[in-house]
Amino acid sequence: MKAWLEQALELDREDPLRAFRDEFWIPRHADGDDQLYFCGNSLGLQPRRLQDAMTRELEAWQSLGVEGHFAADTPWVSYHEVLREPLAGLVGALPSEVVAMNSLTVNLHLMMVSFFRPAGARRKILIERQPFPSDRYAVESQLRWHGLDPAECLVEFGAGADDRLIDESLIEEYLRDHGEQVALVLWPGVHYATGQRFDLQRIAAAARAAGAAIGFDLAHAAGNLPLQLHEAGADFACWCSYKYLNSGAGSVAGCFVHERHHDRAELPRLHGWWGADPATRFMMGPEFRPAKGADAWQLSNPPILAMAPLRASLQLFEEAGMAALREKSTRLTGWLADLVASEFDDLLEIITPGEPERRGCQLSLRVRAGREAGRRLFEHLAAGGAITDWREPDVIRVAPVPLYNRFEDCARFGALLRSFGCGK
Ligand SMILES: Cc1ncc(COP(=O)(O)O)c(C=O)c1O
């Protein structure tokens, strides 16, 4: 493993983004060393600048009270607007198409209120097999809300029994053959369990050609991959900000609504006062006049203490640049994949696609010897200071994140695998 470590140290020295690691709090292992933190796909690390950003808002509240709505350095009444441009840049949208609000599952429901409109024979929702449970619960409950039977109307689409990946061509074929029954396709940008990245443009085109609405869950894609939501033509998309966006557990989520829907007065939507036109919002009248763009889907006044972290974190993405982050991510994850494949093929199968364009940061490693050995390996890694996560029945997810992970972390991860007693 020595040669791998030497090469890793050299790659870190040459890394143009290496200074960004110092922008983050890296948790410490019991022995005092930095943890090998590979869980940015679950909870991103805390940016150091976040504390100042939060303190500013706490102090504004201390000194201004209610006046903070208008007199804080960034007035709270329009705080969400400062997130618009950086969020739009992050997901490839027009500024009017994005808004930070609520949490991911809540936004999925709000979007389905508008975009799941079953009618006649077109009343099915197409999702991937093995979706994240919250997405499944959400679509199932939406079907029931419309008086539909999930057994008939929920299509969980997947490949063969032992193939966890889903080729886009199969989705296209399904929609060509059965698309007239599908009211909504809800698809992930990156699959949470396998790490497979999907071609959003192809899936959106196939859904739209079939006459179905298309929405994306970008929980594992936002901040992980460059996205082009406007161009892809999605009707809507939702994502959380506590994973690759490093904004803290349960932090405020993001939502995209394509421009073509902004002026559709006939589109059903749940309303709250923050979705109203800011020019009339405080007139307290009975009539709802929508704000422009995705803002009209807001319900409540925004949580400033959850938005300040997102704002601080988005600055880091702007400073590093998504193209540079993706470039490093491709090399970092590729390097880890090479290490695992060449040294630990007897122990681990990488189920994430091998082609860099079909994955983001995350590698999902199936422990060949099964669940029991897998759990022992997972615990061995944790005891040695490598924070990964376990997904039943036999997968260890490892996500080297280009903002704060090093090649050295990957090499040390390899050394821990070796000390488990496996590999060449
Ligand atoms: C793919 C996916 N969808 C939905 C959720 C649920 O998110 P929330 O609890 O923010 O609603 C998660 C959380 O990790 C997720 O990974």
The ligand as a Gaussian input file, in Angstrom:
#p B3LYP/6-31G(d) Opt

LIG

0 1
 C      -33.070000      10.260000      -2.341000
 C      -33.652000      10.842000      -1.099000
 N      -34.943000      11.237000      -1.106000
 C      -35.513000      11.740000       0.002000
 C      -34.806000      11.886000       1.182000
 C      -35.500000      12.438000       2.400000
 O      -35.108000      13.716000       2.669000
 P      -35.801000      14.653000       3.789000
 O      -35.708000      13.944000       5.089000
 O      -34.937000      15.874000       3.781000
 O      -37.180000      14.916000       3.351000
 C      -33.458000      11.512000       1.219000
 C      -32.666000      11.660000       2.460000
 O      -31.550000      11.258000       2.586000
 C      -32.870000      10.972000       0.050000
 O      -31.598000      10.555000       0.046000

